[in-house]
Amino acid sequence: MIARSITRTAPAAVPITTVVTSTLAVQTPGRGFSDLTREVDAFLRDISAKEGAVTVFIRHTSASLTIQENADPTVLRDLTSALARLAPENAGWVHDTEGPDDMPAHIKTMLSAVSLQVPVQDGRMLLGTWQAIYLIEHRARPHRREVVLQFIGAV
């Protein structure tokens, strides 16, 4: 089916003059979602970003990233439940070196994302009204996670 009405703004070109990278250290409380949106916003403000894109990359295989609903916390609870059903701990996984939550955590990471890219305009991420950037901790116990932020564009 074709949409009845589609509009597009005029293209805007900005020369890429800057690449800036920083790493967030995030102490997670254990399984669940940690909102990183404010930290990414602060990074963009600190570097005086104007136009470009910010990439968010997690350096782990048992935690991941997503852009999701930020208004109703029951969405995050339901997503946690859905991931638990998709990769339960008691499914007889062969890989259990680090405990029964290790292999399910790897599967959940594979089903979500380890890298996100968000356009930046006038120094702000172009997220939708109800969107936020989350780190998803898939392991039961707390972990220290590293998230790389990289802005490419003009400052």
C-alpha positions in Angstrom: 0.0 0.0 0.0 1.3 3.5 -0.9 0.9 6.3 1.6 -1.5 9.0 0.4 0.7 11.9 1.4 4.5 12.1 1.8 6.4 15.3 2.1 10.1 15.9 2.5 12.1 19.0 3.6 14.7 20.4 1.3 18.1 18.7 1.7 20.7 20.5 3.8 24.4 19.9 3.4 27.0 20.5 6.1 30.7 19.8 5.6 32.1 17.3 8.1 34.7 19.2 10.1 34.8 17.2 13.3 35.0 13.7 14.7 34.7 13.6 18.5 34.8 10.5 20.6 34.1 9.9 24.3 33.4 6.8 26.5 30.7 6.6 29.1 31.2 4.2 32.0 27.8 3.0 33.1 27.2 1.0 36.3 24.1 -1.0 35.8 21.9 -2.2 38.7 21.4 -5.6 37.0 18.8 -6.7 34.5 16.8 -3.8 33.0 17.0 -0.5 31.1 19.2 2.5 31.9 18.3 5.8 30.1 21.4 7.3 28.5 19.6 10.2 26.7 20.8 12.9 29.1 24.4 11.7 28.9 24.4 11.8 25.1 22.7 15.2 25.2 25.4 16.5 27.6 28.2 15.1 25.3 26.7 17.0 22.4 26.5 20.2 24.4 30.1 19.8 25.7 31.5 19.6 22.2 29.2 22.3 20.8 27.8 20.0 18.2 25.7 21.6 15.5 24.9 19.3 12.6 25.8 15.7 12.0 25.2 12.3 13.6 26.0 10.8 16.9 26.7 7.1 17.2 26.3 5.2 20.4 28.1 1.9 20.6 28.3 -0.6 23.5 31.5 -2.6 24.0 29.8 -5.8 25.3 28.1 -9.0 24.1 25.7 -9.4 27.0 24.2 -5.9 27.1 22.7 -3.8 24.2 21.2 -0.6 23.2 17.8 0.5 21.9 15.7 3.5 21.2 12.3 3.1 22.9 9.3 4.7 24.6 10.3 7.1 27.4 6.9 8.1 28.8 5.4 4.9 30.3 7.7 2.7 32.4 5.4 -0.3 31.9 6.7 -0.4 28.3 10.2 -1.2 29.6 8.8 -3.8 32.0 6.9 -5.5 29.1 10.0 -5.5 26.9 12.0 -7.1 29.7 9.3 -9.8 30.0 9.3 -10.3 26.3 13.1 -10.7 26.1 12.9 -13.2 29.0 10.3 -15.3 27.1 12.4 -15.2 23.9 15.6 -16.4 25.6 14.8 -18.0 29.0 17.5 -19.0 31.4 16.3 -22.6 31.8 16.4 -23.6 28.1 19.3 -26.0 28.4 21.9 -23.8 26.8 25.4 -25.4 26.4 27.3 -22.1 27.1 26.9 -21.5 30.8 30.4 -20.6 31.8 29.4 -17.4 33.6 26.1 -18.6 34.9 22.6 -19.5 33.6 21.9 -15.9 32.5 25.0 -15.7 30.3 23.8 -17.4 27.0 20.3 -15.8 27.2 22.1 -12.4 27.5 24.1 -13.1 24.3 20.9 -14.0 22.5 19.1 -10.9 23.7 22.0 -8.7 22.5 21.8 -10.4 19.1 18.1 -9.6 18.9 18.6 -5.9 19.8 21.4 -3.6 18.9 25.0 -2.8 19.9 25.1 0.4 17.9 22.7 3.3 17.3 23.0 6.3 15.1 20.9 9.5 15.7 20.9 12.6 13.4 21.8 15.8 15.1 20.5 19.2 14.0 21.1 22.6 15.7 23.0 20.7 18.5 20.1 18.4 19.4 19.3 14.8 18.6 16.4 14.4 16.3 14.6 11.8 18.6 10.9 11.7 18.5 8.8 13.1 21.4 8.5 9.8 23.2 11.9 8.3 22.3 14.9 7.8 24.6 18.2 5.9 24.2 18.6 3.0 26.6 21.3 0.6 27.6 19.7 -2.8 28.2 21.5 -4.9 30.9 20.7 -8.5 30.1 22.6 -10.0 33.0 21.0 -10.5 36.5 23.8 -8.9 38.5 25.2 -5.4 38.2 27.9 -4.7 35.6 30.2 -1.8 34.6 29.5 -1.2 30.9 31.4 1.0 28.5 29.5 2.9 25.9 31.3 4.8 23.2 29.9 8.1 21.9 31.1 9.5 18.6 29.9 12.6 16.9 30.6 13.2 13.2 29.7 16.5 11.7 30.1 20.3 12.2 30.6 22.1 15.5 
